Amino acid sequence: MSTIITIDLDALTANFRYCREQIKPASCAAVVKADAYGLGIRHVALALHHAGCRQFFTATHREGIILRSLLPNVQIYVLEGVRQQSITAFLDHDLVPVLITQKQVGVWADEARAQGKRLPAIFHVDSGMTRLGFGEPELRRLLETSDDLECLDIRYVMTHFACADEADGKMVRQHFDRCNQLRQLLPEAPTSIGNSAGALMGGPFAGNLARIGIALFGGNPFLEDSVPLRPILRVQSRILQLREITEETTVGYGATYVAKPGTRIATVGIGYADGYPRSLGNRGIAAIAGHRVPVVGRISMDLITLDVSGLPDELVQPGCMVDLIGPDISLEEVAELAGTINYEILTGLGQRASRIFLGGPPEEM
């Protein structure tokens, strides 16, 4: 393998402990959807559990089933909710649905009646995201047309902020107030309000159970401010070939870059199939032994090209390692150069790279 992804599990657990301290007295749940943001659910979940995490969120029930096979004694909440076709999976694997529609409430309540006991659930209210959950009209319709909520053990009332990463927090406060208004229509229950950004704003914005995702993985959850999180990710690849340019020539697909005589071009074994965004063509930055060098030409499926002119010969031979994300180029810088966000960079990491996990709990866990 040319590309190596290194994940520091000790840094991961340090970030969990930092977030847990910052959000007290709220509890801290870990969001591990999308294969733990592309980093590997098995190692990440076991490390977080070893650090004391006992509540987890996944996006789908299939993710929940995988997580349950790793951690038999934790709470697992599923953000997509439950359907008739997935009831058995929820019951067999002790998964708790986040209910987002009246139909889902009815499905879960009918199962509770059939079993003769209240079933656990999180109830999602829409405070302004306009994505998932109950707005006021839907909520009032539910309350007026059914007694389904009486069959459920509502563990938390949940909402999700649209703009928690913005510095002024004005919309966060509006959403927070809206959530509180909608809560008054429901049976009394604790809240799950803040994601990483919302919870780390401090005060009441975490609710009783914060849902921490990107902050665990060393990503800055804010657009402008920053928090003292440890980076956990390093992405490296090898130089496959070095070219000494003796006459003016184009580089890569589309001939978007022209190399002048005297330029040295290193071809590196990573591309968009490995999650290195195509938008970084002629924009990206890599690092070789602390020296930052530009990406030149377009990003290919498997390859990128760098201008390594001026670097010492011993640093730019075939086989030498190049940092694409690491000590000298942060996840946030890569995302900004690519015109995207740190979440997309993480979740887009390809599966063919070798993964190395540093630290963490004993393997037998």
Buried (B, 14 or more C-beta within 10 A) or exposed (E): EBBBBBBBBBBBBBBBBBBBEBBEEBBBBBBBBBBBBBBBBBBBBBBBBBBEBBBBBBBBBEBBBBBBEBBEEBBBBBBBBBBEEBBEBBEEBBBBBBBBBBEBBBBBBBBBEEEEEBBBBBBBBBBBBEEBBBBBEBBEEBBEEBEBBEBBEBBBBBBBBBBBBBEEBEBBEBBBEBBBEBBEBBEEBBBBBBBBBBBBBEEEBBBBBBBBBBBBBBBBBBEEEEBEBEBBBBBBBBBBEBBEBEEEBEBBEEEEBEBEEEBBBBBBBBBBBBBBBBBBBBBBBBBBBEBEBBBBBBBBEBBBBBBBBEBEEEBBEEEBBBBBBBEBBBBBBBBEBBEBBBBBBBBBBBEEBEBEBEBBBEEEE
